[in-house]
Amino acid sequence: MQKSVTDLAVEAWPIENVHPYEGNPRIITEAAISKVAAAINEFGWRQPLVVDKNGVLVVGHARLLAAKRLGLETVPVHVAADLTPEQARAYRLADNRTGEESRWNPGALDLELRELGAVGFNLALTGFDPIELPTLEPQTTEWPELPSGDRPPFQQMTFTLHDEQAANVKAALELAKKEPAPVEGPNRNSNGNALAAICGAYLVAHGRG
């Protein structure tokens, strides 16, 4: 029988009464704990920990570790007492696995981050690493006015990348913009200059530059 929202009771528990599941198959990194702790500190508790009738965690291991790092004495807890031990184990897996089915819409994500950055919000609180954040700089919008309506000597190019490819491209752009000195070029867009420099180095390496 489907449970209604009225059955989702949340209680404040002493943190020592919540016990991690010893067989938790998820590896929680230090970076994850730090990011979750920062989110709790900024936004407060918005999701309770879920435990079984014995107080063993079903959902929320990272949040519990973050709460301990913050020195919290109590945490919000929902007791899923109606779940069988087998259901609790399966739900623990499902909660983590189903989240992996979603992926980012790059355009919408970039817009959200840029708009938050434009008003001075600390983008580190979004959980993204600095290398993943967009360069918050004015984009080139002024083009030479020619009778033909064209935009030489500039071109706009669009690429579709897998998340792993996008991460590599962003890392390479940041490196090209910083080491050993910022890349300079005819473009006011630093990403454009960096990408051109990277491609130029590739062509030279293959005897075509």
N, C-alpha and C positions, 0 to 999 in steps of 0.2 A: 504494500500500500504506500502510495506517495505521501511523503511527509510535508506538512505545511510549514510556512515560515514561523508560525507560532511555536513550533517544536524546537526551534534553534535557540535554546537557552544558553546564555553566556554567563560564566561566573568568574569572579576574581580569585585566583589561587595563589598561594605562596609559591614562588618559583621553584623551590626545592621539592615541591610535591609533583612536579611534572618530570617524567622520566623518559629520556631518549630511548628509541627502539634500537636495541643492540645490533639487530640485523639490517639496519638501514642501508640499502644498496646505493644511495646517493652519496657522492663525495662532496662535502661542503668546503669550499676553499676559504682562505683568509680574506681574499678580495670580496667574496660573496657576503661573508659575515660583516665586513666593514661597510659595505653598501647597504645592507639591510639595517644595520644599526643607525646609519646616517638617515635612512628613510623614516625609521621609527622616531628618531629624535626630531625630525622636521615635521612629519605629518601625523605623528601619534599612532596609536594602534588602530588599524582599520580592518584587520582580519584576526579572529581568535585562533589560538592553537586548538587543534582537535586531538583529543585523547580517547583511549578506550576506557572501559569501566574500571581498569586497574591503574589509570593515570599514565599509561604508556603512550607516547606520542604516535599519532597516526599521520598528521599533517602539521608542519611547522618547525622542523628541526633547525633551519637557518634562523628563523625568528627567535627561537629559544636561545640559541647561542648568542645572537645579537643582544637579546635582553640581558643575558648574563654579562656581556661585555659592557653594557650600559649601567650595570649595577642595579638593575630593577629588582625590587623585592616581590612584586606581584605581577601576574600576567593574566590576560583574558583567556578563558578556556571554555571550549564547548565539549561536553562529554557525550561521545557517540555510543551510549550504553546499549543501544538497540542493535549494534553491529555484532555479528558473530566474529570470532577470531579470524576466520578465513576471509570474511568481508573486510575486516580492518586491514589485513595484509594486502588484499587486492586493491582496496581504495588508496592505500599508501602508494602503491605502484602507479595506479591510474592517475592520481593527482599530479605526479611528476611527468608521466609519459604523455598525457594528453596535451600538456602545455607545449610540448615539442612539436606538435602538429601545426602550430601557428607560425607565420613568418611576417616580417615587416613589409609594409608598403613603403619603398624607399622615398617616393615623392612626398607622401603624407608625413612620414617621420622627419624628413629634412625640414619641412615647413613648421612642424610643431617645435622642433629644436631651435630653429631660427627665430621664431616668434617669441619663445621664452627667453632666448639670449638677448633679443632686441630690447626687452624691458629690464634687463639686468638680473634675471633669475639665475641662481647658481646651477648650471647644467650638470655639475657633478652629482646633484641630488636625483637626477633621472636614472642613475645607475650605469650610464654609458661612460666608457673610458675616454680620455682626452683625444686619443687617436681616432675615435669613432665619431667625434663631434664635427659638424660642418665648420668651415672657416667663416666666421661672422664678419665678413667684410663686404663693402658695397660691390655689387656686380656691375660689369661693364654694360651700360645701357645707352651711352652716347656713341653713335656710329657716324662715320663721315657721310655727309649728305651729298649724294651723287644723283644726277638726273635719272640714271638707270634704276634707282631704287635699291641697288645692290649694296652690300656692306663690305667690300674689299677695303683693306687687306685682312679683314677678320672673318672667321667662320665659326659657326656654332655646331658642335658635334655632340651627339648623344650616344651613350653606350649602355647596354644591358649586361649586368654582371651578377654572378652568383655571390651570395653573402661572403664566402671565403675569398673570392676574387676581389670584391670591393674592399675588404679589409686590407689586402695586400696593396691595392692601388693607393688607398688612403695613407698607409704607412710609408710607401715609397714617395708620395707627394710631400708628406711632412719632412721626410729625410732630405729630399732635394731642396726644400725651402730653408733648411737650417744648416746643413753641413756641406762643405766647410764654411760656406757663406750663403746667404739667401740668393737664390737664382734670380738673375735679372733678365729682362727681355723687353720686347716692344709691347707687351700686354700689361694692362693695369691689373689684370686678374692673376694673382700669384699662383693659383693652381694651374692656370694655362701655361705660364712660364715654366713651372716645375715639370709638367707633363711633357712639354716640348723638349726640355733638357734631358729627361729620362729617355725619351725616344731617340734623341740625337746620340746619346751615349751608346744605346743599343746598336744603332746603325754603324757607328764608328767601330764597335767591337766586332761587327760582322763585315768590316771592310767596305761599307757602303756610304759612310759619312764623308 
